[in-house]
Every structure is written in C-alpha cells, then in structure tokens.
C-alpha cells in the first residue's frame, strides 16, 4: 500500500484541474447575470403594464423566472447556458431553481419520495435551512430593537 502526502496530493489536484480563464469568464458571468436580471425587470414592467400592482408584479416576475429556469433545466438547456455564463447563471434566483430541479430530475427514477422528493433538496437544502435560520435571527433582532 503506497501512501501519499497531503502536499503531493494537493499538487496532483492542482496539476489535474483545468485553468480558469478569468479574463473571459468574469465578463461572461456579468453579461449573463445582468441579462437574467434584465429579463426579470422586463417581466415586472410587462406585468405592471398588464394591470398588476407593483407589489404583485415583483413576486410574479420571480415566480416566472423560477418556472423558466426549471423548465430549461428539464429540457437540458440551462446547463448549456451555465457552461458559458458561469456564475452569472448561478447567482440569480434562476440558479437556485436549477439547483433544486437538476438533482430531482437526476434521481426521479428512484421514485417520487426517495428519489425526486429526497434528492431535490440535496444541494438547495442547506441554503434553505441557513436562510430560514438567518431570517429568524434577523427577525428576533429587529423585534428586540423595536421594543426599545
């Protein structure tokens, strides 16, 4: 049995990892992320022009973006977009929808409960948990400071 040191393993990992082209990936992420946000704003304007109040148009646009991201994930299109857009497709709400939909689709053959239901939150679960905990903590802090 051969042993390998941590430093040797780190060097092997570094050598095998693809190099990131920062000068190309950062502008693409900016353009794709900005494009998704622009589509979201256009949806808000569309819903307002159709008669929705601004307070209703904003969540409706978010729901539409989540639906479109889940649909594109199901059609295997979102991964192609993310290949070029990088972090620009992961940061907005559409990236979160993709993070929930992709594992669910991958494990749907295992059944609705143990496959789709359980694996849907394998990536997004920690985000939901920490988001809810942070929301509760912030709510308590605001409540306490409101009392004084």
ROSE-4610 file (N, C-alpha, C; in Angstrom, 1 decimal, always signed):
// ROSE-4610
residu = [X/X/X/X/X/X/X/X/X/X/X/X/X/X/X/X/X/X/X/X/X/X/X/X/X/X/X/X/X/X/X/X/X/X/X/X/X/X/X/X/X/X/X/X/X/X/X/X/X/X/X/X/X/X/X/X/X/X/X/X/X/X/X/X/X/X/X/X/X/X/X/X/X/X/X/X/X/X/X/X/X/X/X/X/X/X/X/X/X/X/X/X/X/X/X/X/X/X/X/X/X/X/X/X/X/X/X/X/X/X/X/X/X/X/X/X/X/X/X/X/X/X/X/X/X/X/X/X/X/X/X/X/X/X/X/X/X/X/X/X/X/X/X/X/X/X/X/X/X/X/X/X/X/X/X/X/X/X/X/X/X/X/X/X/X/X/X/X/X/X/X/X/X/X/X/X/X/X/X/X/X/X/X/X/X/X/X/X/X/X/X/X/X/X/X/X/X/X/X/X/X/X/X/X/X/X/X/X/X/X/X/X/X/X/X/X/X/X/X/X/X/X/X/X/X/X/X/X/X/X/X/X/X/X/X/X/X/X/X/X/X/X/X/X/X/X/X/X/X/X/X/X/X/X/X/X/X/X/X/X/X/X/X/X/X/X/X/X/X/X/X/X/X/X/X/X/X/X/X/X/X/X/X/X/X/X/X/X/X/X/X/X/X/X/X/X/X/X/X/X/X/X/X/X/X/X/X/X/X/X/X/X/X/X/X/X/X/X/X/X/X/X/X/X/X/X/X/X/X/X/X/X/X/X/X/X/X/X/X/X/X/X/X/X/X/X/X/X/X/X/X/X/X/X/X/X/X/X/X/X/X/X/X/X/X/X/X/X/X/X/X/X/X/X/X/X/X/X/X/X/X/X/X/X/X/X/X/X/X/X/X/X/X/X/X/X/X/X/X/X/X/X/X/X/X/X/X/X/X/X/X/X/X/X/X/X/X/X/X/X/X/X/X/X/X/X/X/X/X/X/X/X/X/X/X/X/X/X/X/X/X/X/X/X]
num = [1/1/1/2/2/2/3/3/3/4/4/4/5/5/5/6/6/6/7/7/7/8/8/8/9/9/9/10/10/10/11/11/11/12/12/12/13/13/13/14/14/14/15/15/15/16/16/16/17/17/17/18/18/18/19/19/19/20/20/20/21/21/21/22/22/22/23/23/23/24/24/24/25/25/25/26/26/26/27/27/27/28/28/28/29/29/29/30/30/30/31/31/31/32/32/32/33/33/33/34/34/34/35/35/35/36/36/36/37/37/37/38/38/38/39/39/39/40/40/40/41/41/41/42/42/42/43/43/43/44/44/44/45/45/45/46/46/46/47/47/47/48/48/48/49/49/49/50/50/50/51/51/51/52/52/52/53/53/53/54/54/54/55/55/55/56/56/56/57/57/57/58/58/58/59/59/59/60/60/60/61/61/61/62/62/62/63/63/63/64/64/64/65/65/65/66/66/66/67/67/67/68/68/68/69/69/69/70/70/70/71/71/71/72/72/72/73/73/73/74/74/74/75/75/75/76/76/76/77/77/77/78/78/78/79/79/79/80/80/80/81/81/81/82/82/82/83/83/83/84/84/84/85/85/85/86/86/86/87/87/87/88/88/88/89/89/89/90/90/90/91/91/91/92/92/92/93/93/93/94/94/94/95/95/95/96/96/96/97/97/97/98/98/98/99/99/99/100/100/100/101/101/101/102/102/102/103/103/103/104/104/104/105/105/105/106/106/106/107/107/107/108/108/108/109/109/109/110/110/110/111/111/111/112/112/112/113/113/113/114/114/114/115/115/115/116/116/116/117/117/117/118/118/118/119/119/119/120/120/120/121/121/121/122/122/122/123/123/123/124/124/124/125/125/125/126/126/126/127/127/127/128/128/128/129/129/129/130/130/130/131/131/131/132/132/132/133/133/133/134/134/134/135/135/135/136/136/136/137/137/137/138/138/138/139/139/139/140/140/140/141/141/141/142/142/142/143/143/143/144/144/144/145/145/145/146/146/146/147/147/147/148/148/148]
x = [+0.8/+0.0/+0.9/+0.7/+1.5/+0.8/+1.5/+0.9/+1.4/+0.5/+0.8/+0.6/+1.5/+1.4/+0.3/-0.1/-1.1/-0.6/+0.7/+1.3/+1.3/+1.7/+1.8/+0.4/-0.6/-2.0/-2.5/-2.2/-2.6/-1.9/-0.7/+0.0/-0.7/-1.0/-1.6/-3.0/-3.7/-5.0/-4.9/-3.9/-3.6/-3.2/-2.4/-2.0/-3.1/-4.1/-5.2/-6.4/-6.4/-7.6/-7.4/-8.5/-8.4/-8.2/-7.4/-7.1/-8.4/-8.7/-9.8/-9.3/-10.1/-9.7/-10.5/-10.0/-10.7/-11.0/-10.2/-10.4/-11.6/-11.9/-13.1/-14.3/-14.2/-15.3/-16.0/-15.2/-15.8/-16.8/-16.3/-17.3/-18.5/-18.3/-19.5/-20.4/-19.9/-20.8/-21.6/-20.9/-21.5/-22.6/-22.4/-23.4/-24.5/-24.3/-25.4/-26.2/-25.5/-26.3/-27.1/-26.5/-27.2/-28.3/-28.1/-29.2/-30.4/-30.1/-31.2/-32.0/-31.2/-31.8/-32.6/-32.1/-32.8/-34.1/-34.1/-35.3/-36.3/-35.8/-36.7/-37.3/-36.6/-37.1/-38.1/-37.8/-38.8/-40.1/-40.0/-41.2/-42.0/-41.3/-42.0/-42.7/-42.1/-42.7/-43.9/-43.7/-44.8/-46.0/-45.8/-46.9/-47.6/-46.8/-47.4/-48.2/-47.7/-48.5/-49.7/-49.8/-51.0/-52.0/-51.6/-52.6/-52.3/-51.2/-50.9/-50.2/-50.5/-49.8/-48.4/-47.5/-46.1/-45.8/-46.5/-46.3/-46.6/-47.5/-47.8/-47.0/-46.5/-45.7/-44.3/-43.8/-42.4/-42.4/-43.2/-43.2/-43.6/-44.5/-45.0/-43.8/-43.0/-41.8/-40.8/-40.6/-39.8/-40.3/-41.6/-42.1/-42.0/-42.1/-41.9/-40.5/-39.5/-38.1/-37.8/-38.3/-38.1/-38.7/-39.9/-40.6/-39.7/-39.3/-38.5/-37.2/-36.5/-35.3/-35.5/-36.6/-36.9/-37.3/-38.0/-38.3/-37.1/-36.2/-35.0/-34.1/-34.1/-33.3/-33.9/-35.2/-35.8/-35.6/-35.4/-35.1/-33.6/-32.8/-31.3/-30.7/-31.4/-30.9/-30.1/-30.5/-30.0/-28.5/-28.1/-26.7/-25.8/-26.4/-25.6/-25.4/-26.5/-26.4/-25.4/-25.4/-24.5/-23.0/-22.8/-21.5/-20.8/-21.5/-21.0/-21.1/-22.2/-22.5/-21.8/-21.4/-20.8/-21.6/-20.9/-21.5/-22.7/-22.7/-23.8/-25.1/-25.1/-26.4/-26.7/-25.7/-25.9/-26.4/-26.0/-26.3/-27.7/-28.4/-29.8/-30.7/-32.0/-32.9/-33.0/-32.7/-32.7/-31.7/-30.6/-29.6/-30.1/-30.9/-31.4/-32.5/-33.3/-34.3/-33.6/-32.5/-31.7/-31.2/-30.7/-30.1/-31.1/-32.3/-33.4/-33.9/-34.0/-34.6/-33.7/-32.4/-31.5/-31.3/-31.1/-31.0/-32.3/-33.4/-34.7/-34.9/-34.5/-34.7/-33.7/-32.5/-31.5/-31.9/-32.6/-33.0/-34.4/-35.2/-36.6/-36.8/-35.9/-36.1/-36.1/-35.7/-35.7/-37.1/-38.0/-39.3/-39.6/-40.8/-41.2/-40.8/-40.8/-40.4/-38.9/-38.3/-36.9/-36.0/-36.5/-35.7/-35.9/-37.0/-37.3/-37.5/-38.3/-38.5/-37.3/-36.5/-35.4/-34.2/-33.9/-32.7/-32.9/-34.2/-34.5/-33.7/-33.6/-33.0/-31.6/-31.0/-29.6/-28.6/-28.8/-27.9/-28.6/-29.9/-30.5/-30.9/-31.0/-31.4/-30.6/-29.3/-28.6/-28.8/-29.0/-29.3/-30.7/-31.6/-32.9/-32.9/-32.2/-32.0/-31.3/-30.2/-29.4/-30.2/-30.9/-31.7/-32.8/-33.5/-34.6/-34.0/-33.0/-32.4/-31.9/-31.3/-30.8/-32.0/-33.1/-34.3/-34.9/-34.9/-35.5/-34.6/-33.3/-32.4/-32.5/-32.6/-32.7/-34.1/-35.1/-36.4/-36.4/-35.8/-35.7/-34.9/-33.8/-33.0/-33.9/-34.6/-35.4/-36.5/-37.1/-38.2/-37.7/-36.5/-35.9/-35.6/-35.0/-34.7/-35.9/-37.0/-38.2/-38.9/-38.6/-39.1/-38.5/-37.3/-36.6/-36.6]
y = [-1.2/+0.0/+1.2/+2.1/+3.3/+4.4/+5.3/+6.4/+7.7/+8.6/+9.9/+11.0/+12.0/+13.1/+14.1/+14.9/+15.9/+16.9/+17.2/+18.2/+17.6/+16.3/+15.6/+15.5/+15.2/+15.1/+16.5/+17.5/+18.9/+19.3/+18.9/+19.2/+18.4/+17.1/+16.4/+17.0/+17.4/+18.0/+19.3/+20.1/+21.4/+21.1/+20.1/+19.8/+19.3/+18.5/+17.9/+18.9/+20.0/+20.9/+21.8/+22.1/+23.0/+24.4/+25.1/+26.5/+27.4/+28.3/+29.2/+30.4/+30.7/+31.9/+33.1/+33.7/+34.8/+35.9/+36.3/+37.4/+37.2/+35.9/+35.5/+35.2/+34.5/+34.1/+35.2/+36.2/+37.2/+38.1/+38.6/+39.4/+38.6/+37.3/+36.5/+36.3/+36.1/+36.0/+37.3/+38.4/+39.7/+39.9/+39.5/+39.7/+38.7/+37.5/+36.5/+36.8/+37.2/+37.5/+38.8/+39.8/+41.0/+40.8/+39.9/+39.5/+38.9/+38.0/+37.4/+38.4/+39.3/+40.4/+41.4/+41.6/+42.5/+41.8/+40.5/+39.8/+39.9/+39.8/+39.9/+41.3/+42.3/+43.7/+43.9/+43.3/+43.4/+42.7/+41.6/+40.9/+41.7/+42.4/+43.3/+44.4/+45.0/+46.1/+45.5/+44.3/+43.7/+43.4/+42.9/+42.6/+43.9/+45.0/+46.2/+46.8/+46.7/+47.2/+46.4/+45.1/+44.3/+44.6/+45.5/+45.9/+45.4/+44.7/+44.2/+45.4/+45.5/+46.4/+46.1/+47.0/+46.8/+45.7/+45.8/+44.8/+43.4/+43.2/+41.9/+41.5/+42.5/+42.2/+41.7/+42.1/+41.7/+40.2/+39.7/+38.3/+37.4/+38.0/+37.3/+37.1/+38.1/+38.0/+37.0/+37.0/+36.0/+34.6/+34.4/+33.0/+32.6/+33.6/+33.3/+32.9/+33.6/+33.2/+31.9/+31.5/+30.2/+29.1/+29.4/+28.4/+28.3/+29.4/+29.3/+28.5/+28.8/+28.1/+26.6/+26.2/+24.8/+24.2/+24.9/+24.3/+24.1/+25.1/+25.0/+23.9/+23.7/+22.6/+21.3/+21.1/+19.9/+19.6/+20.6/+20.4/+20.3/+20.3/+20.2/+21.4/+22.6/+23.8/+24.6/+24.7/+25.5/+25.2/+23.9/+23.6/+24.1/+24.1/+24.7/+26.2/+26.9/+28.3/+28.6/+27.7/+27.9/+27.6/+26.8/+26.5/+27.7/+28.6/+29.9/+31.0/+31.1/+32.2/+32.0/+30.8/+30.6/+31.1/+31.8/+32.2/+33.2/+33.8/+34.7/+34.0/+32.7/+31.9/+31.3/+31.3/+30.6/+31.6/+32.8/+33.8/+34.2/+34.6/+35.0/+33.8/+34.1/+33.2/+32.0/+32.2/+31.1/+30.0/+30.4/+29.4/+28.5/+29.1/+28.4/+27.4/+27.8/+26.9/+25.8/+26.0/+25.0/+24.0/+24.6/+23.7/+22.8/+23.1/+22.3/+21.3/+21.8/+20.9/+19.9/+20.2/+19.2/+17.9/+18.0/+16.7/+15.9/+16.7/+16.0/+15.2/+15.8/+15.1/+13.9/+14.1/+13.1/+11.8/+12.0/+10.8/+10.4/+10.9/+10.6/+9.1/+8.4/+7.0/+6.2/+6.8/+6.1/+6.3/+7.0/+7.1/+8.6/+8.8/+10.2/+10.6/+9.7/+10.0/+10.0/+8.8/+8.6/+9.2/+9.3/+9.9/+11.4/+11.7/+13.1/+13.9/+13.5/+14.3/+14.4/+13.4/+13.5/+14.2/+13.9/+14.5/+15.9/+16.4/+17.7/+18.7/+18.4/+19.4/+19.0/+18.1/+17.7/+18.9/+19.7/+20.9/+22.1/+22.3/+23.5/+23.5/+22.3/+22.2/+23.0/+23.0/+23.8/+25.3/+25.7/+27.1/+27.5/+26.6/+26.9/+26.9/+26.0/+25.9/+27.2/+27.5/+28.6/+29.9/+30.0/+31.2/+31.4/+30.3/+30.4/+30.8/+30.1/+30.4/+31.9/+32.4/+33.8/+34.7/+34.3/+35.2/+35.2/+34.1/+34.1/+34.9/+34.8/+35.5/+37.0/+37.4/+38.8/+39.4/+38.5/+38.9/+39.2/+38.3/+38.5/+39.7/+40.0/+41.2/+42.4/+42.5/+43.6/+43.8/+42.7/+42.7/+43.3/+42.8/+43.3/+44.8/+45.2/+46.7/+47.5/+47.0/+47.7/+48.0/+47.1/+47.3/+48.5/+48.8/+49.9/+51.2]
z = [+0.0/+0.0/+0.0/-1.0/-1.1/-0.4/+0.3/+0.9/+0.2/+0.2/-0.5/+0.6/+0.5/+1.5/+1.0/+1.9/+1.6/+0.6/+0.7/-0.2/-1.6/-1.7/-3.1/-3.7/-2.8/-3.3/-3.8/-3.0/-3.4/-4.8/-5.0/-6.2/-7.4/-7.2/-8.2/-8.6/-7.6/-7.8/-8.6/-8.3/-9.0/-10.4/-10.6/-12.0/-12.8/-12.2/-13.0/-13.2/-12.4/-12.5/-13.7/-14.4/-15.6/-15.1/-15.9/-15.6/-15.9/-15.1/-15.3/-16.1/-17.1/-17.9/-17.4/-16.3/-15.6/-16.5/-17.4/-18.3/-19.3/-19.4/-20.3/-19.4/-18.3/-17.5/-16.7/-16.2/-15.4/-16.3/-17.5/-18.3/-18.7/-19.0/-19.4/-18.3/-17.1/-15.9/-15.7/-15.9/-15.7/-16.7/-18.0/-19.1/-18.8/-18.5/-18.4/-17.1/-16.0/-14.8/-15.0/-15.6/-15.9/-16.9/-17.8/-18.8/-18.1/-17.1/-16.4/-15.5/-14.9/-14.1/-15.0/-16.2/-17.2/-17.6/-17.9/-18.2/-17.0/-15.8/-14.6/-14.6/-14.8/-14.8/-15.9/-17.1/-18.2/-17.9/-17.2/-16.7/-15.8/-14.8/-13.9/-14.7/-15.6/-16.4/-17.2/-17.8/-18.5/-17.6/-16.4/-15.5/-15.1/-14.8/-14.5/-15.6/-16.8/-18.0/-18.2/-17.7/-17.9/-16.7/-15.8/-14.8/-13.4/-13.2/-11.8/-11.1/-9.8/-8.9/-8.8/-8.6/-8.5/-7.4/-6.3/-5.2/-5.6/-6.6/-7.1/-8.3/-9.1/-10.3/-9.9/-8.8/-8.5/-8.1/-7.2/-6.9/-8.1/-9.0/-10.2/-11.1/-11.3/-12.1/-11.6/-10.3/-9.6/-9.9/-9.7/-10.0/-11.4/-12.3/-13.8/-14.0/-13.4/-13.6/-13.1/-11.9/-11.4/-12.3/-12.8/-13.7/-15.0/-15.5/-16.8/-16.5/-15.4/-15.1/-14.9/-14.2/-14.0/-15.3/-16.2/-17.5/-18.3/-18.4/-19.2/-18.6/-17.3/-16.7/-17.1/-17.1/-17.5/-19.0/-19.8/-21.2/-21.5/-20.5/-20.6/-21.4/-21.2/-21.9/-20.9/-19.6/-18.6/-18.4/-18.4/-18.3/-19.4/-20.6/-21.7/-21.5/-21.1/-20.8/-19.7/-18.6/-17.5/-17.9/-18.9/-19.3/-19.8/-20.4/-20.9/-19.9/-19.2/-18.3/-16.9/-16.6/-15.3/-14.1/-13.2/-12.0/-12.3/-13.5/-13.8/-13.9/-14.1/-14.1/-12.8/-11.9/-10.6/-9.5/-9.6/-8.6/-8.5/-9.6/-9.5/-9.1/-8.9/-8.4/-9.4/-10.6/-11.6/-11.3/-10.7/-10.3/-9.2/-8.3/-7.2/-7.7/-8.6/-9.2/-9.9/-10.6/-11.3/-10.3/-9.1/-8.1/-7.5/-7.4/-6.9/-8.0/-9.2/-10.2/-10.7/-10.9/-11.5/-10.7/-9.4/-8.7/-8.6/-8.6/-8.6/-9.9/-11.0/-12.3/-12.4/-11.8/-11.9/-11.2/-10.1/-9.2/-9.3/-10.3/-10.4/-10.7/-11.2/-11.5/-10.2/-9.1/-7.8/-7.1/-7.7/-7.2/-6.7/-6.5/-6.1/-4.7/-3.8/-2.4/-2.2/-2.4/-2.1/-3.2/-4.4/-5.5/-5.6/-6.2/-6.5/-5.3/-4.3/-3.1/-2.2/-2.0/-1.1/-1.8/-3.0/-3.7/-4.2/-4.2/-4.7/-3.8/-2.5/-1.6/-1.2/-1.9/-1.6/-1.7/-2.7/-2.9/-2.3/-2.5/-2.0/-0.6/+0.0/+1.4/+2.4/+2.4/+3.3/+3.1/+1.8/+1.6/+2.2/+2.1/+2.7/+4.2/+4.8/+6.3/+6.8/+6.2/+6.7/+6.4/+5.3/+5.0/+6.0/+6.3/+7.3/+8.7/+9.1/+10.4/+10.5/+9.4/+9.4/+9.4/+8.7/+8.7/+10.1/+10.8/+12.2/+13.1/+13.0/+13.9/+13.6/+12.3/+12.0/+12.5/+12.4/+12.8/+14.3/+15.1/+16.5/+16.9/+16.2/+16.4/+16.1/+15.0/+14.7/+15.7/+16.2/+17.2/+18.5/+18.9/+20.2/+20.1/+19.0/+18.9/+18.6/+18.2/+18.0/+19.4/+20.4/+21.7/+22.4/+22.0/+22.7/+22.0]
